[in-house]
């Protein structure tokens, strides 16, 4: 068993103090994959089809928060943070500064 970074923190993957989940790097990859899957689902299905109920069997192996983040970003017209992190950051900075969204 691998302890989480701080023994007082619970594993975000299985909610246990000590678990057999992947390493932090593996978990980051898992979050990125979940985000990208949500982003792609929105592009294919459209934001109007955003799920409101989450059957547990559907979400096994998926980080729901990351998936919804990707879905919502795609629905808002933002670039994919996983595939274009520089562009995503630039767009967020432009929106935060009240400027126009960069085209590239």
N, C-alpha and C positions, 0 to 999 in steps of 0.2 A: 504494500500500500504506500502511496505517495502522499505526504501531508501537503495541504494547501500552503500558500506562501506564509500565512500567519495562522497559527493554530486556532485563533479565535474566529477566523473567517470560515464560512462554509463554501464548499466547492460549488461554483455556478452551474456545473454540469449535472451533478446528482444530489446536491444539497446535503452532502455529508461532510463531516470534518476531515475524515480520512477516506480516500477513495481510490479507485483504480482508473480514473479518467485520464485523458492524455495530459501531457505537459502543458505549460502555459502557451508555448508556441503552437502546439497542436490545437489548443482551445481557440487561439486567435484565428487559425486556419478554419476552424469550425464556424466561428462567428462570421468570417468573411464569406464562406460558402453559403451560409444561411442568408446573409444580406443579399448576395448576388442572386440567389434563388428567388427571394421576395421581389427584387428589382425586376427580374425577368418575368415573373408571374404577372406583375402589374403591366408591363409592356405588352404581354400577350393578351391578358384578360381584360385590361382596362381598370382604372381606379374605382369605377362604380361597382365592381365585383370584389371589393375588399372584404375578406371574411370577417364576420362578427362573432362567430362561435368557433371554437377550436377543439374538435374531437381529439382526444389524446392519441389515438392511433395514427392520425394524420400528422402529428407533430413529433413523433418519435425520431430522434436523431437530428432535429432541427431546433435551433435557438429561436423561439417565437419572437422575442423582442428584436433580434437582429433581422429576422425575416420581415417583420412589419416595418422596421426602419427602412429597409430596401424598397419595400412596396410603396411606402409613403413618399420616399425621395423620388421614385420614378413618377408617382402621381403628381408630385409638385413640379415636375419637369427638370429636376436636378440631374447632373451627370452621375454616373455610378461611382460611388466613393471607392469601391474595390478596384475597378478597372481603370479609372481616371482620377486618382487621388489629387493630382495637382490641379486639374480643371475643377474638381469638386470644391477644393479649398478656395480657388480663385472666385468661383461663383458665390460661395458663402461670404467671402470678404466683400465682394461687390454689393451683395444684397444688404449686408450689415452696414456698409458705408452709405447706402442709399444710391449707389451708382448703378449704371446700366450693367446688365449681365454680359460678360465677355462672350464673344462668339466662338472663341477658340481657347 
